[in-house]
């Protein structure tokens, strides 16, 4: 359906997290409301966005 997009949490600032795509380092950070992300994220967490939702990637 949708292609998966991989991110790393670069920074958390209050109610927002700033994500960086892992496949395109030259792109700007995207700002995402923390309410849309898994509760247990932290700076450095790896995420995948697919099927219109974010989930943490297990390492």
N, CA, C, O and CB atoms as a CASP TS submission, in Angstrom:
PFRMAT TS
TARGET T0000
AUTHOR 0000-0000-0000
METHOD Language model
MODEL 1
PARENT N/A
ATOM      1  N   UNK     1       0.835  -1.179   0.000  1.00  0.00           N
ATOM      2  CA  UNK     1       0.000   0.000   0.000  1.00  0.00           C
ATOM      3  C   UNK     1       0.886   1.250   0.000  1.00  0.00           C
ATOM      4  O   UNK     1       0.995   1.926  -1.023  1.00  0.00           O
ATOM      5  CB  UNK     1      -0.954  -0.007   1.217  1.00  0.00           C
ATOM      6  N   UNK     2       1.517   1.564   1.133  1.00  0.00           N
ATOM      7  CA  UNK     2       2.431   2.698   1.225  1.00  0.00           C
ATOM      8  C   UNK     2       3.828   2.164   1.462  1.00  0.00           C
ATOM      9  O   UNK     2       4.007   1.137   2.117  1.00  0.00           O
ATOM     10  CB  UNK     2       2.010   3.683   2.358  1.00  0.00           C
ATOM     11  N   UNK     3       4.810   2.858   0.932  1.00  0.00           N
ATOM     12  CA  UNK     3       6.189   2.482   1.153  1.00  0.00           C
ATOM     13  C   UNK     3       6.602   2.878   2.572  1.00  0.00           C
ATOM     14  O   UNK     3       6.269   3.970   3.033  1.00  0.00           O
ATOM     15  CB  UNK     3       7.110   3.142   0.102  1.00  0.00           C
ATOM     16  N   UNK     4       7.321   2.001   3.261  1.00  0.00           N
ATOM     17  CA  UNK     4       7.795   2.294   4.609  1.00  0.00           C
ATOM     18  C   UNK     4       8.875   3.372   4.551  1.00  0.00           C
ATOM     19  O   UNK     4       9.713   3.376   3.649  1.00  0.00           O
ATOM     20  CB  UNK     4       8.336   1.014   5.292  1.00  0.00           C
ATOM     21  N   UNK     5       8.846   4.283   5.520  1.00  0.00           N
ATOM     22  CA  UNK     5       9.859   5.332   5.635  1.00  0.00           C
ATOM     23  C   UNK     5      10.479   5.198   7.019  1.00  0.00           C
ATOM     24  O   UNK     5       9.773   5.082   8.021  1.00  0.00           O
ATOM     25  CB  UNK     5       9.244   6.776   5.410  1.00  0.00           C
ATOM     26  N   UNK     6      11.808   5.215   7.060  1.00  0.00           N
ATOM     27  CA  UNK     6      12.540   4.998   8.304  1.00  0.00           C
ATOM     28  C   UNK     6      13.090   6.316   8.832  1.00  0.00           C
ATOM     29  O   UNK     6      13.612   7.140   8.081  1.00  0.00           O
ATOM     30  CB  UNK     6      13.680   3.990   8.094  1.00  0.00           C
ATOM     31  N   UNK     7      12.956   6.494  10.159  1.00  0.00           N
ATOM     32  CA  UNK     7      13.381   7.721  10.824  1.00  0.00           C
ATOM     33  C   UNK     7      14.173   7.393  12.079  1.00  0.00           C
ATOM     34  O   UNK     7      14.118   6.284  12.610  1.00  0.00           O
ATOM     35  CB  UNK     7      12.171   8.598  11.170  1.00  0.00           C
ATOM     36  N   UNK     8      14.912   8.401  12.532  1.00  0.00           N
ATOM     37  CA  UNK     8      15.543   8.370  13.845  1.00  0.00           C
ATOM     38  C   UNK     8      15.097   9.643  14.555  1.00  0.00           C
ATOM     39  O   UNK     8      15.044  10.715  13.953  1.00  0.00           O
ATOM     40  CB  UNK     8      17.130   8.267  13.747  1.00  0.00           C
ATOM     41  N   UNK     9      14.773   9.514  15.851  1.00  0.00           N
ATOM     42  CA  UNK     9      14.363  10.680  16.634  1.00  0.00           C
ATOM     43  C   UNK     9      15.621  11.503  16.923  1.00  0.00           C
ATOM     44  O   UNK     9      16.508  11.063  17.655  1.00  0.00           O
ATOM     45  CB  UNK     9      13.629  10.254  17.974  1.00  0.00           C
ATOM     46  N   UNK    10      15.685  12.695  16.344  1.00  0.00           N
ATOM     47  CA  UNK    10      16.844  13.562  16.513  1.00  0.00           C
ATOM     48  C   UNK    10      16.741  14.363  17.808  1.00  0.00           C
ATOM     49  O   UNK    10      17.738  14.588  18.493  1.00  0.00           O
ATOM     50  CB  UNK    10      16.983  14.506  15.317  1.00  0.00           C
ATOM     51  N   UNK    11      15.514  14.792  18.134  1.00  0.00           N
ATOM     52  CA  UNK    11      15.343  15.667  19.301  1.00  0.00           C
ATOM     53  C   UNK    11      13.896  15.609  19.755  1.00  0.00           C
ATOM     54  O   UNK    11      12.983  15.441  18.946  1.00  0.00           O
ATOM     55  CB  UNK    11      15.756  17.133  18.975  1.00  0.00           C
ATOM     56  N   UNK    12      13.699  15.748  21.040  1.00  0.00           N
ATOM     57  CA  UNK    12      12.356  15.858  21.613  1.00  0.00           C
ATOM     58  C   UNK    12      12.279  17.204  22.307  1.00  0.00           C
ATOM     59  O   UNK    12      13.151  17.565  23.097  1.00  0.00           O
ATOM     60  CB  UNK    12      12.041  14.675  22.611  1.00  0.00           C
ATOM     61  N   UNK    13      11.218  17.941  22.000  1.00  0.00           N
ATOM     62  CA  UNK    13      11.033  19.267  22.582  1.00  0.00           C
ATOM     63  C   UNK    13       9.573  19.410  22.985  1.00  0.00           C
ATOM     64  O   UNK    13       8.720  19.746  22.163  1.00  0.00           O
ATOM     65  CB  UNK    13      11.453  20.395  21.583  1.00  0.00           C
ATOM     66  N   UNK    14       9.297  19.152  24.251  1.00  0.00           N
ATOM     67  CA  UNK    14       7.930  19.264  24.753  1.00  0.00           C
ATOM     68  C   UNK    14       6.995  18.258  24.110  1.00  0.00           C
ATOM     69  O   UNK    14       7.210  17.050  24.209  1.00  0.00           O
ATOM     70  CB  UNK    14       7.407  20.657  24.524  1.00  0.00           C
ATOM     71  N   UNK    15       5.963  18.752  23.455  1.00  0.00           N
ATOM     72  CA  UNK    15       4.946  17.901  22.843  1.00  0.00           C
ATOM     73  C   UNK    15       5.301  17.472  21.424  1.00  0.00           C
ATOM     74  O   UNK    15       4.481  16.860  20.738  1.00  0.00           O
ATOM     75  CB  UNK    15       3.626  18.618  22.833  1.00  0.00           C
ATOM     76  N   UNK    16       6.514  17.787  20.980  1.00  0.00           N
ATOM     77  CA  UNK    16       6.919  17.468  19.610  1.00  0.00           C
ATOM     78  C   UNK    16       8.228  16.702  19.577  1.00  0.00           C
ATOM     79  O   UNK    16       9.088  16.863  20.444  1.00  0.00           O
ATOM     80  CB  UNK    16       7.046  18.738  18.788  1.00  0.00           C
ATOM     81  N   UNK    17       8.359  15.869  18.565  1.00  0.00           N
ATOM     82  CA  UNK    17       9.619  15.181  18.295  1.00  0.00           C
ATOM     83  C   UNK    17      10.061  15.603  16.901  1.00  0.00           C
ATOM     84  O   UNK    17       9.236  15.834  16.017  1.00  0.00           O
ATOM     85  CB  UNK    17       9.471  13.607  18.408  1.00  0.00           C
ATOM     86  N   UNK    18      11.353  15.699  16.722  1.00  0.00           N
ATOM     87  CA  UNK    18      11.927  16.061  15.436  1.00  0.00           C
ATOM     88  C   UNK    18      12.616  14.829  14.879  1.00  0.00           C
ATOM     89  O   UNK    18      13.521  14.269  15.497  1.00  0.00           O
ATOM     90  CB  UNK    18      12.922  17.263  15.565  1.00  0.00           C
ATOM     91  N   UNK    19      12.169  14.416  13.695  1.00  0.00           N
ATOM     92  CA  UNK    19      12.625  13.167  13.101  1.00  0.00           C
ATOM     93  C   UNK    19      13.474  13.445  11.873  1.00  0.00           C
ATOM     94  O   UNK    19      13.236  14.399  11.132  1.00  0.00           O
ATOM     95  CB  UNK    19      11.435  12.274  12.737  1.00  0.00           C
ATOM     96  N   UNK    20      14.474  12.585  11.673  1.00  0.00           N
ATOM     97  CA  UNK    20      15.322  12.651  10.493  1.00  0.00           C
ATOM     98  C   UNK    20      15.220  11.335   9.751  1.00  0.00           C
ATOM     99  O   UNK    20      15.348  10.269  10.354  1.00  0.00           O
ATOM    100  CB  UNK    20      16.792  12.963  10.871  1.00  0.00           C
ATOM    101  N   UNK    21      14.991  11.397   8.452  1.00  0.00           N
ATOM    102  CA  UNK    21      14.975  10.171   7.643  1.00  0.00           C
ATOM    103  C   UNK    21      16.358   9.550   7.669  1.00  0.00           C
ATOM    104  O   UNK    21      17.363  10.257   7.600  1.00  0.00           O
ATOM    105  CB  UNK    21      14.530  10.461   6.177  1.00  0.00           C
ATOM    106  N   UNK    22      16.412   8.244   7.767  1.00  0.00           N
ATOM    107  CA  UNK    22      17.707   7.577   7.808  1.00  0.00           C
ATOM    108  C   UNK    22      18.272   7.320   6.427  1.00  0.00           C
ATOM    109  O   UNK    22      19.464   7.045   6.292  1.00  0.00           O
ATOM    110  CB  UNK    22      17.594   6.281   8.553  1.00  0.00           C
ATOM    111  N   UNK    23      17.444   7.402   5.398  1.00  0.00           N
ATOM    112  CA  UNK    23      17.932   7.162   4.041  1.00  0.00           C
ATOM    113  C   UNK    23      18.285   8.444   3.300  1.00  0.00           C
ATOM    114  O   UNK    23      18.846   8.388   2.205  1.00  0.00           O
ATOM    115  CB  UNK    23      16.900   6.402   3.257  1.00  0.00           C
ATOM    116  N   UNK    24      17.968   9.589   3.876  1.00  0.00           N
ATOM    117  CA  UNK    24      18.233  10.887   3.237  1.00  0.00           C
ATOM    118  C   UNK    24      18.715  11.879   4.282  1.00  0.00           C
ATOM    119  O   UNK    24      17.934  12.695   4.771  1.00  0.00           O
ATOM    120  CB  UNK    24      16.964  11.429   2.519  1.00  0.00           C
ATOM    121  N   UNK    25      19.969  11.816   4.621  1.00  0.00           N
ATOM    122  CA  UNK    25      20.531  12.669   5.675  1.00  0.00           C
ATOM    123  C   UNK    25      20.466  14.157   5.337  1.00  0.00           C
ATOM    124  O   UNK    25      20.494  14.985   6.248  1.00  0.00           O
ATOM    125  CB  UNK    25      21.967  12.278   5.937  1.00  0.00           C
ATOM    126  N   UNK    26      20.379  14.523   4.046  1.00  0.00           N
ATOM    127  CA  UNK    26      20.385  15.925   3.660  1.00  0.00           C
ATOM    128  C   UNK    26      19.027  16.599   3.819  1.00  0.00           C
ATOM    129  O   UNK    26      18.929  17.819   3.690  1.00  0.00           O
ATOM    130  CB  UNK    26      20.842  16.052   2.243  1.00  0.00           C
ATOM    131  N   UNK    27      17.981  15.829   4.096  1.00  0.00           N
ATOM    132  CA  UNK    27      16.650  16.423   4.281  1.00  0.00           C
ATOM    133  C   UNK    27      16.541  17.075   5.652  1.00  0.00           C
ATOM    134  O   UNK    27      17.213  16.684   6.606  1.00  0.00           O
ATOM    135  CB  UNK    27      15.548  15.355   4.113  1.00  0.00           C
ATOM    136  N   UNK    28      15.678  18.078   5.722  1.00  0.00           N
ATOM    137  CA  UNK    28      15.450  18.754   6.994  1.00  0.00           C
ATOM    138  C   UNK    28      14.675  17.855   7.944  1.00  0.00           C
ATOM    139  O   UNK    28      14.017  16.903   7.525  1.00  0.00           O
ATOM    140  CB  UNK    28      14.697  20.071   6.779  1.00  0.00           C
ATOM    141  N   UNK    29      14.765  18.173   9.227  1.00  0.00           N
ATOM    142  CA  UNK    29      14.011  17.441  10.233  1.00  0.00           C
ATOM    143  C   UNK    29      12.523  17.695  10.026  1.00  0.00           C
ATOM    144  O   UNK    29      12.117  18.776   9.600  1.00  0.00           O
ATOM    145  CB  UNK    29      14.447  17.851  11.661  1.00  0.00           C
ATOM    146  N   UNK    30      11.719  16.683  10.334  1.00  0.00           N
ATOM    147  CA  UNK    30      10.277  16.902  10.317  1.00  0.00           C
ATOM    148  C   UNK    30       9.789  16.935  11.763  1.00  0.00           C
ATOM    149  O   UNK    30      10.295  16.208  12.618  1.00  0.00           O
ATOM    150  CB  UNK    30       9.538  15.788   9.491  1.00  0.00           C
ATOM    151  N   UNK    31       8.823  17.766  12.017  1.00  0.00           N
ATOM    152  CA  UNK    31       8.256  17.933  13.351  1.00  0.00           C
ATOM    153  C   UNK    31       6.967  17.130  13.417  1.00  0.00           C
ATOM    154  O   UNK    31       6.077  17.286  12.581  1.00  0.00           O
ATOM    155  CB  UNK    31       8.000  19.443  13.683  1.00  0.00           C
ATOM    156  N   UNK    32       6.881  16.256  14.438  1.00  0.00           N
ATOM    157  CA  UNK    32       5.713  15.394  14.598  1.00  0.00           C
ATOM    158  C   UNK    32       5.216  15.515  16.034  1.00  0.00           C
ATOM    159  O   UNK    32       6.011  15.483  16.974  1.00  0.00           O
ATOM    160  CB  UNK    32       6.051  13.908  14.244  1.00  0.00           C
ATOM    161  N   UNK    33       3.917  15.653  16.202  1.00  0.00           N
ATOM    162  CA  UNK    33       3.336  15.691  17.546  1.00  0.00           C
ATOM    163  C   UNK    33       3.587  14.363  18.237  1.00  0.00           C
ATOM    164  O   UNK    33       3.391  13.303  17.643  1.00  0.00           O
ATOM    165  CB  UNK    33       1.816  15.999  17.491  1.00  0.00           C
ATOM    166  N   UNK    34       4.020  14.415  19.488  1.00  0.00           N
ATOM    167  CA  UNK    34       4.318  13.186  20.227  1.00  0.00           C
ATOM    168  C   UNK    34       3.089  12.318  20.394  1.00  0.00           C
ATOM    169  O   UNK    34       3.220  11.107  20.577  1.00  0.00           O
ATOM    170  CB  UNK    34       4.899  13.515  21.587  1.00  0.00           C
ATOM    171  N   UNK    35       1.910  12.890  20.340  1.00  0.00           N
ATOM    172  CA  UNK    35       0.673  12.106  20.459  1.00  0.00           C
ATOM    173  C   UNK    35       0.535  11.108  19.315  1.00  0.00           C
ATOM    174  O   UNK    35      -0.191  10.122  19.445  1.00  0.00           O
ATOM    175  CB  UNK    35      -0.547  13.034  20.490  1.00  0.00           C
ATOM    176  N   UNK    36       1.218  11.348  18.197  1.00  0.00           N
ATOM    177  CA  UNK    36       1.155  10.442  17.049  1.00  0.00           C
ATOM    178  C   UNK    36       2.223   9.352  17.091  1.00  0.00           C
ATOM    179  O   UNK    36       2.230   8.446  16.257  1.00  0.00           O
ATOM    180  CB  UNK    36       1.292  11.229  15.769  1.00  0.00           C
ATOM    181  N   UNK    37       3.116   9.447  18.060  1.00  0.00           N
ATOM    182  CA  UNK    37       4.254   8.525  18.149  1.00  0.00           C
ATOM    183  C   UNK    37       4.084   7.574  19.334  1.00  0.00           C
ATOM    184  O   UNK    37       3.332   7.872  20.262  1.00  0.00           O
ATOM    185  CB  UNK    37       5.580   9.309  18.280  1.00  0.00           C
ATOM    186  N   UNK    38       4.772   6.440  19.309  1.00  0.00           N
ATOM    187  CA  UNK    38       4.713   5.538  20.463  1.00  0.00           C
ATOM    188  C   UNK    38       5.206   6.251  21.734  1.00  0.00           C
ATOM    189  O   UNK    38       6.155   7.033  21.678  1.00  0.00           O
ATOM    190  CB  UNK    38       5.560   4.265  20.197  1.00  0.00           C
ATOM    191  N   UNK    39       4.569   5.982  22.860  1.00  0.00           N
ATOM    192  CA  UNK    39       4.911   6.643  24.126  1.00  0.00           C
ATOM    193  C   UNK    39       6.358   6.476  24.532  1.00  0.00           C
ATOM    194  O   UNK    39       6.957   7.395  25.090  1.00  0.00           O
ATOM    195  CB  UNK    39       4.043   6.122  25.216  1.00  0.00           C
ATOM    196  N   UNK    40       6.929   5.312  24.258  1.00  0.00           N
ATOM    197  CA  UNK    40       8.252   4.973  24.767  1.00  0.00           C
ATOM    198  C   UNK    40       9.412   5.499  23.930  1.00  0.00           C
ATOM    199  O   UNK    40      10.550   5.080  24.140  1.00  0.00           O
ATOM    200  CB  UNK    40       8.366   3.506  24.873  1.00  0.00           C
ATOM    201  N   UNK    41       9.157   6.411  22.982  1.00  0.00           N
ATOM    202  CA  UNK    41      10.271   6.933  22.192  1.00  0.00           C
ATOM    203  C   UNK    41      11.206   7.762  23.057  1.00  0.00           C
ATOM    204  O   UNK    41      10.811   8.295  24.094  1.00  0.00           O
ATOM    205  CB  UNK    41       9.753   7.773  21.021  1.00  0.00           C
ATOM    206  N   UNK    42      12.442   7.859  22.615  1.00  0.00           N
ATOM    207  CA  UNK    42      13.453   8.683  23.249  1.00  0.00           C
ATOM    208  C   UNK    42      14.360   9.184  22.140  1.00  0.00           C
ATOM    209  O   UNK    42      14.309   8.668  21.023  1.00  0.00           O
ATOM    210  CB  UNK    42      14.254   7.891  24.349  1.00  0.00           C
ATOM    211  N   UNK    43      15.187  10.176  22.425  1.00  0.00           N
ATOM    212  CA  UNK    43      16.123  10.641  21.416  1.00  0.00           C
ATOM    213  C   UNK    43      16.999   9.476  20.983  1.00  0.00           C
ATOM    214  O   UNK    43      17.532   8.748  21.820  1.00  0.00           O
ATOM    215  CB  UNK    43      16.983  11.812  21.950  1.00  0.00           C
ATOM    216  N   UNK    44      17.145   9.304  19.691  1.00  0.00           N
ATOM    217  CA  UNK    44      17.913   8.199  19.143  1.00  0.00           C
ATOM    218  C   UNK    44      17.085   6.989  18.767  1.00  0.00           C
ATOM    219  O   UNK    44      17.593   6.079  18.111  1.00  0.00           O
ATOM    220  CB  UNK    44      18.941   7.792  20.111  1.00  0.00           C
ATOM    221  N   UNK    45      15.819   6.953  19.165  1.00  0.00           N
ATOM    222  CA  UNK    45      14.959   5.820  18.815  1.00  0.00           C
ATOM    223  C   UNK    45      14.809   5.729  17.306  1.00  0.00           C
ATOM    224  O   UNK    45      14.757   6.746  16.613  1.00  0.00           O
ATOM    225  CB  UNK    45      13.573   5.953  19.486  1.00  0.00           C
ATOM    226  N   UNK    46      14.739   4.503  16.802  1.00  0.00           N
ATOM    227  CA  UNK    46      14.502   4.269  15.373  1.00  0.00           C
ATOM    228  C   UNK    46      13.025   3.957  15.181  1.00  0.00           C
ATOM    229  O   UNK    46      12.439   3.144  15.897  1.00  0.00           O
ATOM    230  CB  UNK    46      15.399   3.100  14.823  1.00  0.00           C
ATOM    231  N   UNK    47      12.440   4.631  14.188  1.00  0.00           N
ATOM    232  CA  UNK    47      11.013   4.471  13.910  1.00  0.00           C
ATOM    233  C   UNK    47      10.811   4.102  12.446  1.00  0.00           C
ATOM    234  O   UNK    47      11.654   4.367  11.589  1.00  0.00           O
ATOM    235  CB  UNK    47      10.236   5.764  14.256  1.00  0.00           C
ATOM    236  N   UNK    48       9.682   3.492  12.198  1.00  0.00           N
ATOM    237  CA  UNK    48       9.246   3.271  10.816  1.00  0.00           C
ATOM    238  C   UNK    48       7.821   3.803  10.709  1.00  0.00           C
ATOM    239  O   UNK    48       7.002   3.615  11.608  1.00  0.00           O
ATOM    240  CB  UNK    48       9.327   1.737  10.407  1.00  0.00           C
ATOM    241  N   UNK    49       7.541   4.473   9.588  1.00  0.00           N
ATOM    242  CA  UNK    49       6.201   4.962   9.298  1.00  0.00           C
ATOM    243  C   UNK    49       5.669   4.118   8.157  1.00  0.00           C
ATOM    244  O   UNK    49       6.194   4.159   7.045  1.00  0.00           O
ATOM    245  CB  UNK    49       6.194   6.497   8.939  1.00  0.00           C
ATOM    246  N   UNK    50       4.629   3.355   8.436  1.00  0.00           N
ATOM    247  CA  UNK    50       3.969   2.579   7.396  1.00  0.00           C
ATOM    248  C   UNK    50       2.520   2.367   7.785  1.00  0.00           C
ATOM    249  O   UNK    50       2.170   2.338   8.964  1.00  0.00           O
ATOM    250  CB  UNK    50       4.681   1.225   7.169  1.00  0.00           C
ATOM    251  N   UNK    51       1.704   2.223   6.790  1.00  0.00           N
ATOM    252  CA  UNK    51       0.262   2.082   6.995  1.00  0.00           C
ATOM    253  C   UNK    51      -0.296   3.198   7.870  1.00  0.00           C
ATOM    254  O   UNK    51      -1.158   2.978   8.721  1.00  0.00           O
ATOM    255  CB  UNK    51      -0.050   0.729   7.624  1.00  0.00           C
ATOM    256  N   UNK    52       0.221   4.398   7.636  1.00  0.00           N
ATOM    257  CA  UNK    52      -0.244   5.631   8.302  1.00  0.00           C
ATOM    258  C   UNK    52      -0.022   5.645   9.808  1.00  0.00           C
ATOM    259  O   UNK    52      -0.758   6.322  10.525  1.00  0.00           O
ATOM    260  CB  UNK    52      -1.703   5.829   8.029  1.00  0.00           C
ATOM    261  N   UNK    53       0.968   4.920  10.304  1.00  0.00           N
ATOM    262  CA  UNK    53       1.291   4.997  11.727  1.00  0.00           C
ATOM    263  C   UNK    53       2.780   4.763  11.943  1.00  0.00           C
ATOM    264  O   UNK    53       3.463   4.143  11.128  1.00  0.00           O
ATOM    265  CB  UNK    53       0.465   3.972  12.529  1.00  0.00           C
ATOM    266  N   UNK    54       3.259   5.284  13.076  1.00  0.00           N
ATOM    267  CA  UNK    54       4.662   5.124  13.452  1.00  0.00           C
ATOM    268  C   UNK    54       4.781   3.979  14.437  1.00  0.00           C
ATOM    269  O   UNK    54       3.901   3.772  15.273  1.00  0.00           O
ATOM    270  CB  UNK    54       5.235   6.431  14.057  1.00  0.00           C
ATOM    271  N   UNK    55       5.880   3.232  14.334  1.00  0.00           N
ATOM    272  CA  UNK    55       6.185   2.216  15.336  1.00  0.00           C
ATOM    273  C   UNK    55       7.691   2.161  15.533  1.00  0.00           C
ATOM    274  O   UNK    55       8.462   2.491  14.633  1.00  0.00           O
ATOM    275  CB  UNK    55       5.630   0.826  14.916  1.00  0.00           C
ATOM    276  N   UNK    56       8.095   1.742  16.713  1.00  0.00           N
ATOM    277  CA  UNK    56       9.509   1.645  17.045  1.00  0.00           C
ATOM    278  C   UNK    56      10.077   0.382  16.409  1.00  0.00           C
ATOM    279  O   UNK    56       9.448  -0.677  16.416  1.00  0.00           O
ATOM    280  CB  UNK    56       9.726   1.639  18.587  1.00  0.00           C
ATOM    281  N   UNK    57      11.275   0.520  15.862  1.00  0.00           N
ATOM    282  CA  UNK    57      11.992  -0.631  15.318  1.00  0.00           C
ATOM    283  C   UNK    57      12.808  -1.258  16.440  1.00  0.00           C
ATOM    284  O   UNK    57      13.543  -0.568  17.146  1.00  0.00           O
ATOM    285  CB  UNK    57      12.909  -0.218  14.117  1.00  0.00           C
ATOM    286  N   UNK    58      12.679  -2.530  16.593  1.00  0.00           N
ATOM    287  CA  UNK    58      13.467  -3.252  17.592  1.00  0.00           C
ATOM    288  C   UNK    58      14.858  -3.480  17.040  1.00  0.00           C
ATOM    289  O   UNK    58      15.020  -3.819  15.868  1.00  0.00           O
ATOM    290  CB  UNK    58      12.797  -4.603  17.977  1.00  0.00           C
ATOM    291  N   UNK    59      15.859  -3.294  17.881  1.00  0.00           N
ATOM    292  CA  UNK    59      17.243  -3.488  17.432  1.00  0.00           C
ATOM    293  C   UNK    59      17.765  -4.836  17.820  1.00  0.00           C
ATOM    294  O   UNK    59      18.913  -5.163  17.520  1.00  0.00           O
ATOM    295  CB  UNK    59      18.143  -2.419  17.994  1.00  0.00           C
TER
END
